[in-house]
């Protein structure tokens, strides 16, 4: 047998879009900080998780599901879809389930993008949008965001986004409220934007933080689907519902778009625990009420406290704040880590002087402000 071993540049074998990708960087896990610094009693305010934990109803439902984990889950997610359809007032054929809303965002890119097409998103958009677009081999077009002096600083400039749409555009991504800025769009303004988009362009409205948004800060774009067949609305159980660890999200579209997404969706992409937990969480009205109230109070406390420390805080309708330290924040981030508090640097978003801070419990928020005051002197 001839020896065919040779040196090969493995990276060159990857698809062109993949070769240039920078992987998504999640918030530092608690276990990693414990290993690196030997600290305990860690406060994690880095990944926009629900500080109240898991809905008791969801936890009980997942525990009941454990004995059957040797069996495959329902690949269609029938009962969760039925619950969502009833909750949202839609047909269950309009729902595509995903392993978190990240999964359905990628499904949309895989379904509608090719190397000959492009997608439009805002300058400070959720990092998964450009990653999904580039992985599909398509071109990403980033619209300049609002200036820092704007009433909604760093938020979406819909006019700038509209200007980038051309004959090759297939997707437009909009997060409302937006991560990492926390900014939001007026419902009427956003609806008029969607109505103005050509029918051969799919508008994706990511409402991952919808449950946290206050009066006048949310659009509930699912209500527009009847008049906007090119609309896709994504949501998640990872934020207000407190189920980030089991990964379940969904997309609501026309039945035609849902049928296309179903062709590329991987079988059993949502596990049995996630299906049971999400269905139960959807019905736990009291837990969502408590989560919203806790976040509203915490957001006010945290925003006010950070401003008192001389920081510039972007208006937020989510469960986090974006704070501008107007200098390199990494030494401050490092000092917080050593004090056992994890926040999120956002240099990967070109927000080089900012840190993103999740709203925690009252005790966690107060601890963060106290430690930060000592660091800043």
Secondary structure as UniProt FT lines:
FT   HELIX           10..13
FT   HELIX           16..19
FT   HELIX           30..37
FT   STRAND          43..44
FT   TURN            51..52
FT   HELIX           56..65
FT   HELIX           66..68
FT   TURN            69..70
FT   TURN            75..76
FT   HELIX           78..88
FT   HELIX           92..94
FT   STRAND          95..98
FT   HELIX           101..112
FT   TURN            115..116
FT   STRAND          118..122
FT   TURN            123..124
FT   HELIX           127..135
FT   TURN            136..137
FT   STRAND          139..143
FT   TURN            148..149
FT   TURN            151..154
FT   HELIX           158..164
FT   TURN            167..168
FT   STRAND          169..175
FT   TURN            179..181
FT   HELIX           187..196
FT   TURN            199..200
FT   STRAND          202..206
FT   TURN            208..209
FT   HELIX           210..212
FT   TURN            215..216
FT   HELIX           221..224
FT   TURN            225..227
FT   TURN            229..230
FT   STRAND          231..236
FT   TURN            240..241
FT   TURN            244..246
FT   STRAND          249..252
FT   HELIX           255..264
FT   TURN            267..268
FT   HELIX           272..282
FT   HELIX           285..308
FT   TURN            309..310
FT   STRAND          312..313
FT   STRAND          320..324
FT   HELIX           330..338
FT   TURN            339..340
FT   STRAND          341..342
FT   STRAND          344..345
FT   HELIX           347..349
FT   TURN            352..353
FT   STRAND          354..358
FT   HELIX           362..376
//
